[in-house]
Amino acid sequence: MNLKPETTEKIDKLVPRYPTKRSAALPLCHLVQEDQGYLSNEAIEWIAQRLELEPINIQEIVTFYPMLRTEPTGKYHVRVCRTLPCALAGAYQTCHRLEKELNVEVGHTSEDGLVTLEYVECHADCGRAPVVMVGEEEYTDIDPDKAGELAAKMKSGELSDGMPD
Amino acid sequence: MAHEETRLIMKYADEPGYTNDIDCYLKHGGYEELKKAVTMKPEDICAEVMDSGVRGRGGAGFPAGMKWKFLDRKSGKPIYLVCNADESEPGTFKDRQIIHKDPHQLIEGMMIAAYAIQAKLAFIYIRGEFFQGYRILEKAIEEAREKNFLGDNILDSGYSCDIIVHRGAGAYICGEETGLIESLEGFRANPRIKPPYFPAALGLYQCPTIVNNVETLCDVKHVVAMGGKEFAKIGTPGNTGTRTWCVSGHVMKPGYYEFACADITLGELIYDVCGGLKPGRKLKAVIPGGSSSKILRADERFTGKLKDGTEYDWGIEDIPMDFDSLMAVGSMSGSGGVIVMDDSTDMVEALANINYFYAHESCGQCTPCREGVPWMRKITQRMVDGEAREEDADLLNSIADQIAGRTICAFGEAASWPVQSFIAKFKDEFVEKAREQAARRKEGEKTAKETTLI
């Protein structure tokens, strides 16, 4: 598997820090996912081999943790918090606006590959609800109007994809 | 008049010009307590924590000193310290603030705790969604290592300990301490049955392990600073120190506010501190300690006797915000997440929203939880979708009764308590909705979905 040299370097440094190799499974899933965009079967096998585990040991993790993905996302990975404090502040209306503006149904990737829109559980910033994340970037107090502005910036490419360079 | 906060943990967090780098922290007296701690005997620090009476800020409110006392020190196995930073109880957002704004306070608290329990290695299990928090902690740990506040031979004390920041990946159950340990070991976060797996005896890698919340570990620093007995003077006996209340929902000024335990009532918090409700609205209900805590109805009255024999007769606004008072009124202070709902809230929708969360987050290990929680979700979803039945309220309650107390971990209770309390206090709304919908169905009217919370 072709990982970026910096990813391989991070993995090589990280694994020996843990008292057992298996403990490094989740961090490795994160690193490979960041590198590849998602966790393919090949990636799962590679991680298992690196940690001297069976592929099923990684597969069971990948299917348990919601942040681990087996499919790539669109350029913008948009996560709308739908838990009670955000919902009380209007998260559903915010998400419906994003659906409309971006022409994508929540839970899906737009046909042009620009956006993946998802509901997620609590983002732990309930005092500034509704909370929307784009990549790793958090946007707070996002009412439908602000959601419209975010969507416009995504469509024009002005908005950062929220991923570290 | 607005109440004065007692800021201990959040003292500098929002001070203009206060940054999260180590130089700023050192300028504000940072790491002085760690310097003091490494000259003390570890058992003396444990005794101070015991004297302080500080109770865990993660949810259960168990005395931290007692937890440390249960540590199996004779096993000969390495001891581990784990900071639980998997903040994911809906309504709670205090740990995020500490991590973002004052990460060195957490690191200092952790290193004091690690020294006190003589941990070989420490972990911060941070929720995966805290991307920025993770980077802030990594940087802060590097800074602290350079100054020898962690790593080998800390401050020439002969004691060595490092911190690994470990990211979760979006599963709420990782906040349960044994689920967290399983996750940290590289497995699905299926909680372990207690006993025998009390982490203090059989924790990470089957070694003695202490798992404490972010805020609790910060408290340890302040216990060392002022001494356990002095710390215990903040708050009331049995409810010592401060608590950071995270207020969200239908208030004018949501946010986090730190008060000495019992120093403020729920009414003062909502009306004086958070600016009250939105214009023209009335208070309907409050969930006082994160979404799993039992809901309080605005017009309830609570009478009884506290542990110390004091009789009370409170309306919802009179409840002192502390562990025991909230327990006395049948709820809990939990993780400090106060969710306020005004009279615009549809309680069926609100419960449907909560049920969705718990159904999504059940680890699936125990049958009552795996099967029962999604069943409750389906029922409340059906009610929201216009197919409510009059017997649904009783059915929901009966399912919740069959989950609580029948699972390996407290998730079963966390998922059942909202259902039981919503039905106990708002059954009329559930029944009314069912009747209305039945009447509409009889008339052949379409029940258009007009929900806002799910």
Contacts between the chains, C-beta under 8 A, distances in Angstrom:
chain1	res1	chain2	res2	distance
A	17	B	162	7.9
A	17	B	164	5.9
A	18	B	164	7.1
A	19	B	78	7.9
A	19	B	121	7.0
A	19	B	205	5.9
A	20	B	185	6.9
A	20	B	186	7.3
A	20	B	205	6.5
A	22	B	185	6.3
A	22	B	186	3.6
A	22	B	187	7.7
A	23	B	166	7.9
A	23	B	184	6.2
A	23	B	185	5.6
A	23	B	186	5.0
A	24	B	186	7.0
A	25	B	186	3.7
A	26	B	166	7.0
A	26	B	167	6.8
A	26	B	168	7.2
A	26	B	169	6.0
A	26	B	183	6.8
A	26	B	186	6.6
A	27	B	166	6.6
A	27	B	167	6.5
A	29	B	169	7.0
A	30	B	128	7.3
A	30	B	167	5.8
A	30	B	169	7.0
A	51	B	186	7.7
A	57	B	186	7.6
A	60	B	187	7.8
A	60	B	188	5.8
A	61	B	186	7.3
A	61	B	187	7.4
A	61	B	188	6.5
A	64	B	171	6.7
A	64	B	188	4.3
A	64	B	189	7.1
A	64	B	363	7.8
A	65	B	128	7.5
A	65	B	168	7.4
A	65	B	169	3.5
A	65	B	170	5.6
A	65	B	171	5.4
A	66	B	169	7.0
A	66	B	170	3.9
A	66	B	171	6.6
A	67	B	128	4.7
A	67	B	129	7.3
A	67	B	169	4.0
A	67	B	170	3.8
A	68	B	169	5.4
A	82	B	353	7.7
A	82	B	356	7.7
A	83	B	90	4.3
A	83	B	291	7.4
A	83	B	353	7.1
A	83	B	357	5.5
A	84	B	90	5.3
A	84	B	91	7.1
A	84	B	249	7.8
A	84	B	287	7.9
A	84	B	291	5.8
A	84	B	339	6.1
A	84	B	350	6.5
A	84	B	353	5.0
A	84	B	354	5.9
A	84	B	357	7.4
A	84	B	453	7.3
A	85	B	90	6.2
A	85	B	91	5.6
A	85	B	248	3.7
A	85	B	249	5.7
A	85	B	254	8.0
A	85	B	337	8.0
A	85	B	339	5.7
A	87	B	353	5.2
A	87	B	452	7.3
A	87	B	453	4.4
A	87	B	454	7.0
A	88	B	248	7.4
A	88	B	249	4.8
A	88	B	250	6.2
A	88	B	339	7.4
A	88	B	341	6.8
A	88	B	345	7.1
A	88	B	350	7.9
A	88	B	453	6.9
A	89	B	248	7.7
A	89	B	249	7.7
A	90	B	452	7.4
A	92	B	451	7.6
A	92	B	452	5.8
A	92	B	453	7.0
A	92	B	454	7.4
A	93	B	452	7.0
A	120	B	129	7.6
A	120	B	170	7.3
A	121	B	88	7.1
A	121	B	90	7.6
A	121	B	170	7.5
A	121	B	172	6.6
A	121	B	357	5.7
A	121	B	360	5.9
A	121	B	361	6.5
A	122	B	88	5.5
A	122	B	89	7.3
A	122	B	90	4.4
A	122	B	91	7.9
A	122	B	172	7.7
A	122	B	357	7.2
A	123	B	129	5.7
A	124	B	87	4.6
A	124	B	88	6.2
A	124	B	92	6.4
A	124	B	93	4.7
A	124	B	95	7.4
A	124	B	96	5.2
A	124	B	127	7.0
A	124	B	129	7.2
A	124	B	130	7.4
A	125	B	93	5.2
A	125	B	96	6.4
A	126	B	90	6.9
A	126	B	91	5.4
A	126	B	92	7.2
A	126	B	93	5.3
A	126	B	246	6.5
A	126	B	248	3.7
A	126	B	254	7.3
A	126	B	337	6.9
A	126	B	339	7.6
A	127	B	93	5.8
A	127	B	246	6.2
A	127	B	247	6.8
A	127	B	248	5.5
A	127	B	254	4.3
A	127	B	255	4.6
A	127	B	256	6.2
A	128	B	254	7.5
A	129	B	248	6.2
A	129	B	254	7.4
A	133	B	129	7.4
A	136	B	131	3.8
A	136	B	132	7.2
A	138	B	132	7.3
